[in-house]
Amino acid sequence: MKYSDFFVEMIYKGENTVRFPSLPKGDYASMKTQILRTICGALALIMLLFTVSCKTVDPSEEPSTDSEPSAEESNKTEKPTEEPSEEELLRQQLEELMALSEPMLDFWPNSDRTFSVAAAKKNIKGIAGAIVIPETHQGFPVTSVADDAFRDCDQLTSIIVSESVTSLGERAFSDMDELQIAVLSEGITTVSVGAFSGCHKLTSVVIGESVTTIEDAAFRSCFDLLAVNIPKTLTSIGNAAFQDCEKLTEVTFPATLKSIGNYAFARCRGLTSVILPDTLESIGMGTFESCSGVTEIYLGKTLTAIPNKAFWHCDRLTEIIIPETVTELGERVFEGCTNLVKIELPPNITLIPDAAFESCSNLESIELPDDVTQIGKYAFDSCTKLKSIKLPPMLTYIGHSAFRECKSLESISLPSGFDEIYAGMFENCKSLKEVELSSDIKSITMTVFRYCTSLETIRFNGTSEEWEQISKDSYWDEETGDYVVICTDKTLNK
């Protein structure tokens, strides 16, 4: 359905607010033009029909169709008039809407002979639900919108910020229950903290190309947000900026982007791909946490760290290549990526952190870099399809429960260099048949091999006497198979 058709139908049904049946996509200029055309066209129709419906015509005053034109009228020659361009018409309509919007707003003067929009009038309804922030007030420029100016204005459906405005206050448009469309001017450089937070019905935002920063929680909990153009000038996205934008399906990150904050896109379940620019220097903790629709991730070429929970529970992610520039992974970074089958780790990683790959239940194999010295607790817990893993020679520490519930793991060889096997390390690895241990082992703590029901062989690279001297806690081999311990001098039974 065309916009014009939709609005005509809407108006004749008696509706009196601007609604948006679909969303334009594209760059800033095209999105802005389409949205402004939609809003202005709809409001023009509403005002026209309202005017017509209010007119009463007295039949006695109707002009006679039989009357002859006067000589003066006959001598008049009509001069051709040029039709205004669409741009001029749009500008004219916007100016009319600004004039209608101005009385609905409160202003306060700034020290530089400009004005701020201080607040919207109580119970503001706008013009059929729309407000256009004017460019001037009392002949002076309007350059800013104050903190909380439109907060909780729950009868407005659209906001247009004029080109004179260069700054937005914190939470300027937050918690507007019915807001659907917002158009920001090209003079704004920062989308402020919580600017549109809690606007649950906001579906589309047009951001000016001058914006360099989207601050913390700017669009948090905009549940219906479908489209937002990320300007090519953007350098940073703040903490929780788009958190819980559940219907957001696509974000194009510009080459200018340097940083993305903590939980910036957490629980954006509609996202299907994350393509980060090669210039990106940092992402925050939980940046894409629970983006359960993401199947594709490209991490660029300049990241040095992937922090805690960055891709936690990205359920549909199947494959990821981590760039060679990365030297640090955070805890629980890929935990719960249940469809992850393949991952390539860069050579400079030295630590596999706690729960890094916990519950990656489809991961069948992984190659650890030779420089890895530590594997944290629960690192591969519940990787139920992991069949094999080669532990690097520099390894000196494996945390407790690191391979617990790896039910497909058939064999494991622990290199020399560490002296203790911590609790639950291989607990419930039901397919584990063979384990190789170095003579450096001095302690095996509780439940290390508990429920390893297929265990057949422990190869110990030391003498039987050294094996007997190892401290073994209770339940370390509870309910295992009938294994034998093959030492350098003889074989021992369970």
C-alpha positions in Angstrom: 0.0 0.0 0.0 1.3 3.5 -0.9 1.7 6.0 1.9 -0.9 8.4 0.4 -3.4 5.6 0.0 -2.9 4.5 3.5 -3.4 7.9 5.0 -6.5 8.7 3.0 -8.0 5.4 4.2 -6.9 6.1 7.7 -8.4 9.6 7.8 -11.7 8.6 6.3 -11.9 5.9 9.0 -11.8 8.8 11.6 -8.3 8.3 12.9 -6.5 11.5 13.9 -2.9 10.5 14.6 -0.1 9.7 12.2 0.6 6.0 11.9 3.4 4.4 9.9 2.6 1.2 8.0 6.1 0.5 6.7 9.6 1.9 7.0 11.9 3.5 4.4 15.5 2.3 4.2 18.6 3.9 2.8 21.0 6.7 3.6 20.3 9.7 5.8 19.0 12.0 3.0 16.7 9.5 1.4 15.3 8.2 4.7 14.7 11.7 6.0 13.0 12.9 2.7 10.7 9.9 2.7 9.7 10.2 6.3 9.2 14.0 6.1 7.1 13.6 3.0 5.0 11.0 4.8 4.5 13.1 7.9 3.8 16.3 6.1 1.6 14.7 3.6 -0.5 13.0 6.3 -0.8 16.1 8.3 -1.7 18.2 5.3 -4.5 15.7 4.4 -5.8 15.7 8.0 -5.8 19.5 8.2 -7.4 19.8 4.8 -10.2 17.4 5.6 -10.7 19.0 9.0 -11.0 22.4 7.4 -13.5 21.2 4.8 -15.6 19.4 7.4 -15.8 22.6 9.5 -17.0 24.9 6.6 -20.8 25.6 6.4 -22.1 27.1 3.2 -25.3 29.2 3.1 -27.2 28.2 -0.2 -28.5 31.8 -0.5 -24.9 33.0 -0.7 -23.9 30.6 -3.5 -22.8 32.5 -6.6 -25.0 32.3 -9.7 -23.5 30.3 -12.5 -25.5 32.4 -15.0 -24.0 35.8 -14.2 -21.8 37.4 -16.8 -18.2 38.4 -16.0 -17.6 42.1 -15.6 -15.6 44.0 -18.1 -12.9 44.5 -15.5 -12.7 40.8 -15.0 -12.7 40.1 -18.7 -9.8 42.4 -19.2 -7.7 40.7 -16.6 -5.1 38.4 -18.1 -4.0 35.5 -16.0 -0.2 35.2 -15.4 1.2 31.7 -15.5 2.5 30.6 -12.1 5.3 28.2 -11.5 4.5 25.1 -9.5 6.8 24.8 -6.4 9.3 22.0 -6.3 8.8 19.1 -4.0 11.6 20.4 -1.8 10.1 23.9 -1.6 6.7 22.4 -0.9 8.1 20.2 1.8 9.9 23.2 3.4 6.7 25.2 3.3 4.8 22.4 5.0 7.5 22.1 7.7 7.5 25.8 8.4 3.7 25.6 8.9 4.1 22.7 11.2 6.8 24.5 13.2 4.5 27.5 13.6 1.7 25.2 14.9 4.1 23.3 17.2 5.7 26.4 18.8 2.8 27.3 21.2 2.7 23.7 22.5 6.3 24.0 23.9 8.0 25.9 26.7 11.3 27.6 26.0 14.0 29.1 28.1 16.7 31.5 27.0 20.4 30.6 26.8 23.2 33.0 27.5 24.2 33.2 23.9 20.9 34.7 22.7 19.5 31.3 21.7 16.6 29.2 23.1 16.3 25.7 24.5 13.1 23.7 24.4 12.5 23.4 28.1 9.5 21.1 28.1 6.4 20.2 26.2 3.1 21.5 27.5 1.2 19.2 29.8 -0.8 16.6 28.0 0.6 17.7 24.6 -1.0 16.0 21.7 0.8 17.7 18.9 -0.7 18.1 15.4 -2.3 14.8 14.9 0.4 13.3 17.1 3.3 15.1 15.5 5.6 17.8 16.7 8.2 19.7 14.7 10.7 21.5 17.0 10.9 25.1 15.5 14.1 26.7 14.2 13.4 30.0 16.0 11.5 31.4 19.0 10.8 35.1 19.4 13.2 35.6 16.5 16.2 33.8 18.0 17.5 30.3 17.1 16.4 27.2 19.0 19.6 25.3 19.5 18.9 22.6 22.1 16.4 20.4 23.8 16.6 20.2 27.6 16.9 17.1 29.8 13.6 15.2 30.0 11.9 17.8 27.8 9.5 15.3 26.2 9.8 12.5 28.7 6.5 10.6 29.2 4.7 12.6 26.5 2.7 9.5 25.7 0.4 11.0 23.0 3.0 12.0 20.4 3.7 9.6 17.5 6.4 11.5 15.7 9.2 14.0 16.4 11.1 16.1 13.9 14.1 18.1 15.2 14.8 21.1 13.1 18.2 21.9 11.6 19.0 24.7 14.1 19.1 22.2 17.0 22.7 21.1 17.8 22.3 19.3 21.2 19.9 17.0 23.0 19.6 16.8 26.7 19.7 13.5 28.6 16.5 11.5 28.3 15.1 14.2 26.0 12.5 11.9 24.4 12.6 8.9 26.8 9.5 6.8 27.8 7.2 8.2 25.1 4.9 5.3 24.8 3.4 6.1 21.4 6.4 7.5 19.6 7.0 5.7 16.3 9.2 8.0 14.2 12.1 10.4 15.0 14.1 12.6 12.7 17.2 14.3 14.1 18.8 17.3 12.5 22.2 17.2 10.8 23.5 19.8 13.3 23.5 17.3 16.2 26.8 15.6 17.0 25.8 13.5 20.0 22.7 11.4 20.6 22.5 11.9 24.4 22.3 9.5 27.3 18.9 7.8 27.3 17.6 10.1 24.5 14.9 7.6 23.3 15.2 5.0 26.1 12.0 3.2 26.8 10.2 4.3 23.6 8.8 0.9 23.1 6.9 1.6 19.9 9.6 3.5 18.1 10.1 1.9 14.8 12.5 4.1 12.8 15.1 6.8 13.5 16.9 9.0 11.1 20.2 10.2 12.5 22.0 13.1 10.9 25.4 12.6 9.3 27.0 15.0 11.8 26.6 12.6 14.7 29.9 11.2 16.1 28.7 9.7 19.3 25.6 7.6 20.4 25.8 7.7 24.2 24.8 5.2 26.9 21.2 3.7 26.7 20.3 6.1 23.9 17.8 3.6 22.4 17.6 1.0 25.1 14.4 -1.0 25.2 13.1 0.4 21.9 11.5 -3.0 21.4 9.9 -2.2 18.0 12.9 -0.5 16.5 13.3 -1.9 13.0 15.5 0.7 11.1 18.2 3.1 12.2 20.8 4.6 9.9 24.2 4.7 11.5 25.9 7.8 10.2 29.3 7.6 8.4 30.7 10.0 10.9 30.1 7.8 14.0 33.2 7.0 16.2 31.6 5.5 19.3 28.5 3.7 20.5 27.9 3.8 24.3 27.0 1.2 26.9 23.6 -0.4 26.3 22.9 2.0 23.5 20.6 -0.4 21.6 20.1 -3.0 24.3 16.8 -4.9 24.1 16.0 -3.6 20.6 14.6 -7.0 19.9 13.3 -6.3 16.3 16.4 -4.5 15.0 17.4 -6.7 12.1 20.4 -4.9 10.5 23.1 -2.5 11.6 25.8 -1.2 9.2 28.8 -0.1 11.1 30.8 2.7 9.5 34.5 2.7 8.8 34.9 5.6 11.3 33.8 3.5 14.3 36.4 3.1 17.0 34.6 1.7 20.0 31.3 -0.1 21.1 30.4 -0.1 24.8 29.2 -2.7 27.2 26.0 -4.5 26.3 25.5 -2.1 23.4 23.5 -4.6 21.4 22.6 -7.2 24.0 19.5 -9.1 23.4 19.0 -7.7 19.9 17.5 -11.0 18.9 16.6 -9.8 15.4 20.2 -9.3 14.2 21.4 -12.0 11.9 24.9 -10.8 11.1 27.6 -8.6 12.8 30.2 -7.2 10.4 32.6 -5.0 12.3 34.9 -2.5 10.5 38.6 -3.1 10.3 39.2 0.2 12.1 37.3 -0.9 15.3 39.6 -0.8 18.3 37.4 -2.1 21.2 34.1 -3.7 22.0 32.7 -3.9 25.5 31.6 -6.6 27.9 28.4 -8.4 26.7 28.3 -6.3 23.5 26.3 -8.9 21.5 25.1 -11.0 24.4 22.0 -13.1 23.7 21.8 -12.0 20.0 20.2 -15.4 19.3 19.6 -14.7 15.6 23.2 -14.0 14.7 24.7 -16.6 12.3 27.6 -14.6 11.0 30.3 -12.5 12.7 33.3 -10.7 11.2 35.5 -9.1 13.9 37.7 -6.8 11.7 41.5 -6.6 11.8 42.4 -4.4 14.7 40.7 -5.7 17.8 43.1 -6.8 20.6 40.6 -8.2 23.1 37.2 -9.8 23.1 35.8 -9.1 26.6 33.6 -11.1 29.0 30.3 -12.4 27.6 30.8 -10.6 24.3 28.9 -13.3 22.3 27.3 -15.1 25.2 24.4 -17.3 24.1 24.5 -16.3 20.4 22.6 -19.5 19.8 22.7 -19.7 16.0 26.3 -18.8 15.5 28.0 -21.7 13.7 31.5 -20.4 12.9 33.9 -17.6 13.9 37.4 -16.6 13.0 39.2 -14.5 15.6 41.7 -12.1 14.1 45.4 -12.5 14.7 45.5 -9.2 16.5 43.5 -10.5 19.4 45.6 -11.5 22.4 42.9 -11.8 25.1 39.6 -13.5 25.5 37.2 -12.7 28.3 35.3 -15.1 30.6 32.2 -16.7 29.2 32.9 -15.1 25.9 31.2 -17.8 23.8 29.3 -19.6 26.5 26.0 -21.1 25.3 26.8 -20.8 21.6 25.0 -24.1 21.1 25.4 -24.3 17.3 29.1 -23.3 17.2 30.9 -25.9 15.2 34.1 -24.3 14.2 36.3 -21.6 15.8 39.8 -20.5 14.9 41.9 -19.0 17.7 44.8 -16.6 17.0 48.4 -17.7 17.8 49.0 -15.1 20.6 46.3 -16.3 23.0 47.9 -17.5 26.2 44.8 -18.0 28.4 41.5 -19.8 27.7 39.4 -18.1 30.4 36.7 -19.4 32.7 33.6 -20.9 30.9 34.9 -19.5 27.6 33.2 -22.3 25.6 30.9 -23.7 28.2 27.8 -25.4 26.7 29.0 -25.1 23.1 27.2 -28.4 22.6 28.0 -28.8 18.9 31.7 -28.0 19.0 33.4 -31.1 17.8 37.1 -30.0 17.8 39.2 -27.0 18.6 42.9 -26.4 18.1 44.6 -24.5 21.0 47.6 -22.2 20.2 50.9 -23.6 21.4 51.4 -20.6 23.7 48.4 -21.3 25.8 49.5 -21.8 29.4 46.2 -21.9 31.3 42.7 -23.2 30.8 40.2 -21.8 33.2 37.5 -23.5 35.1 34.4 -24.7 33.2 36.2 -23.7 30.0 34.8 -26.5 27.9 32.1 -27.8 30.4 29.2 -29.4 28.6 30.8 -29.4 25.1 28.9 -32.6 24.6 30.2 -33.3 21.0 33.8 -32.5 21.6 35.6 -35.6 20.5 39.2 -34.6 20.7 41.4 -31.8 21.9 45.2 -31.5 21.8 46.5 -29.7 24.8 49.5 -27.4 24.1 53.0 -28.3 25.5 53.3 -25.0 27.5 50.2 -25.7 29.6 50.7 -25.4 33.3 47.1 -25.1 34.7 43.7 -26.5 34.1 40.8 -25.2 36.3 38.2 -27.4 37.9 35.5 -28.9 35.8 37.2 -27.6 32.6 36.1 -30.7 30.6 33.2 -31.8 32.7 30.2 -33.3 30.7 32.3 -33.6 27.5 30.4 -36.8 26.8 32.0 -37.5 23.4 35.6 -37.0 24.5 37.4 -40.3 23.9 41.0 -39.5 25.0 43.1 -36.8 26.6 46.8 -36.4 27.2 47.9 -34.0 29.9 51.4 -32.5 29.2 54.1 -32.2 31.9 54.3 -29.0 33.8 51.6 -28.9 36.4 51.2 -31.0 39.5 47.5 -31.1 40.4 44.3 -32.2 38.6 41.4 -30.2 40.0 38.0 -31.3 41.0 35.5 -32.5 38.3 38.0 -31.9 35.5 36.7 -34.9 33.5 33.6 -35.7 35.5 30.8 -37.5 33.5 32.9 -37.8 30.3 31.1 -41.0 29.5 33.1 -41.9 26.3 36.5 -41.2 27.8 38.6 -44.4 27.3 42.2 -43.4 27.7 44.0 -40.7 29.7 47.8 -39.9 29.7 49.3 -38.3 32.8 52.8 -37.0 33.4 54.9 -38.0 36.4 54.7 -34.4 37.6 51.2 -35.0 39.0 51.2 -34.9 42.8 47.5 -34.6 43.5 44.2 -35.8 42.0 41.3 -34.1 43.7 37.7 -35.3 44.1 35.4 -36.3 41.3 38.1 -35.9 38.6 37.0 -39.0 36.7 33.7 -39.7 38.4 31.1 -41.3 36.1 33.7 -41.9 33.3 32.0 -45.2 32.8 34.0 -46.1 29.6 37.5 -45.5 31.2 39.8 -48.3 30.3 43.4 -47.0 30.5 45.4 -44.5 32.5 48.9 -44.1 31.1 51.2 -42.8 33.8 54.6 -41.7 32.7 56.2 -42.6 36.0 56.7 -45.7 38.2 54.1 -47.6 40.1 55.6 -46.3 43.3 55.2 -42.7 42.1 51.6 -43.5 41.2 50.9 -44.7 44.7 52.4 -41.6 46.2 50.0 -39.3 44.4 47.5 -37.8 46.8 44.0 -38.9 45.6 40.8 -37.5 47.2 37.7 -39.5 47.8 35.4 -40.1 44.8 38.1 -39.2 42.3 37.3 -42.4 40.4 33.7 -43.1 41.5 31.7 -45.2 39.1 34.4 -45.4 36.4 35.0 -48.3 34.1 37.4 -51.1 35.2 40.5 -49.2 34.1 44.1 -50.2 34.5 47.0 -47.9 35.2 50.0 -48.5 32.9 53.1 -47.3 34.7 56.7 -47.4 33.3 57.5 -50.5 35.4 54.2 -52.4 35.7 50.4 -52.2 35.2 48.1 -51.7 38.1 44.4 -52.6 38.3 41.7 -50.3 39.6 
